[in-house]
């Protein structure tokens, strides 16, 4: 129960019930004023005018004529029955059709019961009267029936009470039901969060299929949890790959250093051992540098230095760099480009991405084959590197951008499995789309930069 009172939904429901109750009271107050107070004010003015007129007649023409006029008035058929009473100073009733009145004069306008028995039946009247005393001490009471107005007041007062009570009861009941319904949905989110906190990344928010706000929130949270699970699995795979990839060069480096330590000074084999150790250390340095750069790019810590440049010029520079390697291997390295292709991007990063793609294509393409680089503008700038090598299976194409992932045919080739990971990170940093497809034969990798890049 304490949880119920602490819940925001219940407190909002109570606040809503109170505000609704206040609005009902204000509405009833407006109806009360329009249907009761305003007609009663009109009757007050009318009775006051009549009473003051009869007092003026009594003073100017005498009490006898006043009584005659009042008796004649009492016999008139009017929408509101007229009442009067004339009582002498000694208490003698001189004229009346008012059943009863206070023993003492009460100043101002007053409401009093004026029920009349007619042939054994009681007719309810409520008289609004003005009690005045003329100079000779005679009380002159003049009024009109306002039974319909007073009955309406009683009805409004009874309705007001039950409306306010009913509103509060319904509001509190609705608040309790709403709090329970919302609490169950929140509990589902809490359970999923607790599972994740305990290390179970399969925890998900329960969906009701109602497509309401909670379902949309749950869907968003589930997508986030799936993304976290995917990233966590990727981190685990990267950790495993790093351990695996570094174990061999570290073991070789340690072995070389131990061998160097055993050799006597001046041993003719020392320079070769030191050179091998330096190569292993350099490879480790390259791996760590690549990992660090990928991490910095993906986390946004590497500032993208966008400059307006011709993409074709960058493509030609990279091709010129790798042309000797292609010639040695007997691979035709060609460029097909629409000039000029002006765009804004980080020149160094795009240069590195193209270098990695061409280097990767040359490694996996047999002699007497070809590698073609195509640069074109279809909305945004598109760069494609296509080779006629062995290609990759669909499963391998889906994983080839993972850090340290190497296909089954690449284990004997030089490399660290970070080239395409770097390309993917650079593409994401530029908002570009990286697609890896079958070139039949070979592989076709496309970098599609969005329009405006």
N, C-alpha and C positions, 0 to 999 in steps of 0.2 A: 504493500500500500504506500509506503514511503517513497518507493521508486515512482509510483504513479504521480504523486504530488510534485516530485522533482522533475518530471518529464516536461520538456518544453511544449510538446503538443498539447498536454493536458492544461498547462498554464495558459496557452494561447486560446484553447477552447473555453476556459473559464473567463478569460478576458473578453472573448467574443460574446459569451452569454451575458456578461455584465453590461457590455456596450449595447447589445441587442435589447436587454431589459431596460436600460436607460432610454434607448430610442423608442421603445414601446411606451414608457412613461411619458416621454415628451409628446408622442403622438396622441396618447389619451388626454394629456393636458390640453393639447390644441383642440381636440374634439370637445373636451369639457368646457373650454372657454367659448367655442363657437355655438355649441348646442345648449349650454346651461347659463354661463355667465352673461353672454351678450343678450339673450332674450330676457334674462332676469334684470339686467341693467335697464333695458327698455321698459320693463314693467315698473321698476323703481321710479323711473322718471315720470311715467304715466300716473302712478298712484300718488306721487308727491304733488304733481300738478293738480289732480282732482282734489286731494285733501286740502291743499292751500286755497283752492277756489271755494270750497264749502266753508272754510274758516273765514274767508273774506265776506261771503254772503251772510254768515252768522253775525259778524260784527256790524255789517252795514244794514241788513234788512231784518235781523232778528232771528232768534232760534226757531220760532214757529215755522217760518217759511223754509228755513234750512231743513227741518225735519220733513216737511212736505216733499221737498225736492229729493231727499234721500229715500223716502218711501216710494216715490214714483220711480226713482232709479233702480230700486230693488226689484221692481216688477218688470223691468225691461228684459228683453231677450238679447243677450250679448254673448260673444264668443267666450268671454271670461266672466263668470258670475260675479256681480258686485256685492260687497259686504259693507255693513256699517253698524255702528252702535253709538247712541248718544246717552251719556250717563250724567245726571245732575251732580252737583257738588256734594249732595247728601247721600249719593249712591242710588238714587231712583233712576230706573231705566226709562228713558223718555221714548226711545225708538231703537229697534235693532232687527237685524236678520243674521247677525253674527252669533253663533251658538255660545261662545264663551270668549273671555278676554282676561288678561291679567288684572289682579285686584288693584295694582298700582300702575300708574302711567309709566311707560318705558319710552325714553326718547329715541327718535329715529325710526327707521323702517324695521319691521319685524315679521318673521314667518311664524304662523301659528296654525294649529289644526282647526278646521271649520266643518267637521263632519255633520251631516244633516240626516235625520230620520224622516223618511217619506213613506207612509203606508207600511210601516214595519221594516222597510229596507234602509240600510245606511248607505248614504252616498258620500264618498270621500272627497273632501276639499282641503286644500292647503291655501290659506289666505296670506297675502302680502299686504300688511296694513301699516298706516301711519297714525300714531296716537298723539293727538294734540289737545291742548287745554286752552279754551277761549277765556277772555278776561273775567267772566262771572264765575269761573271755576268749573264749568261744564267740560267733560271730556268728549272729544269728537274723534271717533275712530273710523277711518275710511280705508277700504282696501279692495283687492280683486283676487280671484282664484288663480293660483299658479300650480295646481296639482300636477299637471302634465310636466311642468319644468322640474319640480322636486322629485317626481317619480323617475325622470330621466337621470337626475343626479344620483339617485340610489342605484340605478342600473349601472351607470358608469363607474361608480365606486366599487361595486361588486365585481364588475368585469375587469377593472384595473387590477384588483388584488389577484384574481385568478390568472389573468394574463401574465403578470409579473412572476408569480409563483411557477406557472407552467413553463414560462420562458427559461427561468433558472434551472428547473428540473430537467427540461429537454437539453439545455446547454451543457449541464454537468454530465448528463448521461451520454450525450454525443461526444463530449470531451473524453470521457472514460473509454468509449468504444474507439474513438479516433486514436487515443493514446495506445490502446492495445494493438490496433492494426499497424500503426506506424512503428511501435516498439518491436513487433515481430519482424518487420522489414529491416529495421536497424540491427536487430539481433543477427540476422543473416549476414549482414556486412561485417559485424563484429566477429562472428565465428570464422568467416573466411580470413579476416585479418589475423586472428589468433593462430590459425593453422599456419599461415605464412611466417608469423613470428617464431613459431616452434620449428620452422625449417621445412614444413610440408608445402612446397610450392604448387601443389595440385589443388589447393583450396580455392573454391570459387563461390561467388555470391549466388544464392538461389534465385532463379528467375520465375516469375508467375505467368508470364505471357500476356500481361494486361497492357503492355506498352505505355505504362504511366511513367511519372517522373522517377519512381524508384526502379522500375525496370530499365529505364534509360541510364540511370546512374549505375545500376548493377552491371549493365552491358559494358559501360565505359570502364568500370573497375575490373571486370573480367578480362577485357582486352589489355588493360594495364598489367594484370597479373600474368597473363599469357606472355606479354612482352618481357616482363621481369624473368619469368621462367626460361624463356628463350635466351635472354642475355646471360642469365646465370649459367645455363648449360654451355653457352658459347665461352664464357669465362673459364669454366671447368675444362672445356676442350682445349682452350688456348694454354691453360696452365699445364695440362698433360702434354701438349705439343712442345711447349717451351722446355719442360723437363726432359722430354725425349730428344729434342733437337740439340739441346745444350750438353746432354750427357756425353755424346760421342766426341765433340771437339774439346770439351773439358778433359775427358779421359785421355785423349791424344796429347793435349797440352801438358797435362801432368806427367804423362809417360815420357814426353820429350825432355821436360825439365829434370825428371829423375835420371834419365840417361845422361843429360849434360852434367848433372852433379857427380855421376860416377866416373866420367871421363877425366883423365889427368890433364892438367894445363898443357897446351900445345898440341893436343891430339888433333890430327888432320881432319877428323870427322866432325869436330865441334862446329865449324861454320855452317855446315849443312843442317845439323840438329837445331842450331839457333835460328836458322832461316825457317825451318819447318815450324818451330814454336812460334815465331813471329807471325807466320801465316795463319796458324790456328787462333792466335790472339786477335789478329785483324778480322778474321771471320766472326769471332764472338762479338767484337766491337761493331761490325756491320749489322749483326742480328739485333743487338741491343739498340743501336741507333734507329733501325727500321721500326722496331716495336715502339720505341719512344715517339717517333714521328707519327706513326699511325694513331697512337693514343692521343697525341696533342691535336691532331687534325679532327679526330672523331669527337673529342671533348670540347672543341671550339677554342682551345688555348693557342692554336696557331692562327694568327691573324691573316685572313685572306687578303692579299695585296692585289686588288683588281686593277688591271691596266688595259687600255684599248690597244689591241694588236691584231696582226694578220695571222690567222690560224695556219694558213698555208705555209707561211715563212717558218713557223715553229715545226710543222710537219717535215718540211724539207731539211731543217737543221738536224732533226733527230735521224732522218733517213741518211743524211750525209755521215753522221756519226757511226751508224751501223752498216753502211755500205761495204766497207772492207771485210767485215765479218761475213756478210752475205756472199761476197765474191769468193772468199776462201772456201766456203761450204758449197758453192755452186748454186746458190738460191737467188732467184730473180726478185729483187726488192724494188717495187714500182709505186709511183704516186699518181693518183688521179684526183684532181682538185679543181674546184671552181674558184677563180681568183677575181677579186679579193674576197676574203671571208673575215670581215672585221667584227670583233667581239671583245667584251671586257671580261677578263679572268686573271687568275694568278698564273703568270707566265711560267714561273719556275715549277709550280705543282703540275700544270698541264704538260710541261716538257718531261717531267719525271714519269707521269702516267703513260705518255706515249712511248717513252723509253722502255718502261716495264712491259708494255704490250708487245712492242716489236722484238725485244729481247726474248720474251716468252715464245713468240711465234717462231723465231729463228731456231730456238732450242728444240722445238717439237716438230720442225719441218725437215723431212729428209732431203738430201742433195737432189739437184735437178728439179726442184719444186719451186713454188713461188709464194711470195707474201705481198699482198696489195694493200695500200693505205688509201682510203677514199675519204675526202673531205668535201662536204656539200652543205647547202643551206635549205632545210625544209622546215620552215617556221623558225627554229633555232639552228645552231650550228651542230652538225653531226660528223663525227670522225669514226671510221670503221677500219679495223685491222683484220684482214682475212688471210688465212693460210690454207695450204693444201696438205697439211700434215695428217697425223693419225686421228686427231679430234678427241672428243670426250663423250662418254655415255651421258644420258640425261641426269642420272644420279650424281655423277661427278661434276657436271655443269652446275648443279644446284649448290654444291659445296665448295667449289673451287676458289671462292673469294674468302673462305675462312682462313684465319692466320695459320700458317705452317701446314695447311692441307696440300698434299701432293698426290697426283693421280697415280694409278698403278703402273703407268708407263714412264713415270718421271723420276722414280727412285734412283736410277743410275745416272741421271743428269745433274749437272751442277745447279745449285740454287738452294734457297732456304724456305720456299713456300710462302713468301711474304709479298711477292710482286703484285699479284692480283688483289691481295688484301689492301695494299697501298692504293691501287687504282680505285677500288670501291670506296675507300675513305675520301679520296680526292673528289670523286664524283658526288658523294653525299655533301661534301663541303660546298660544292658549287651548285647544288640542287639539280644535278644532272642525272639522267637515267642510264644505268649500265646494264646492257643486255649481252648474254653469252649464248650463241646459237650454233647449230650444226651448219657447217659450210658445204658439206657433202662433196668432196671429203674435206676434212680439216675443221677449223674452228673460226667463227666470225664473232669478234667482240666489237660492240658499238657503244660509243659515248655520245649521248644525245643531250646537249645543253639546251635549257629552256630559252624561249625567245626573250631577248633583252639581255642575255648574258654576253 
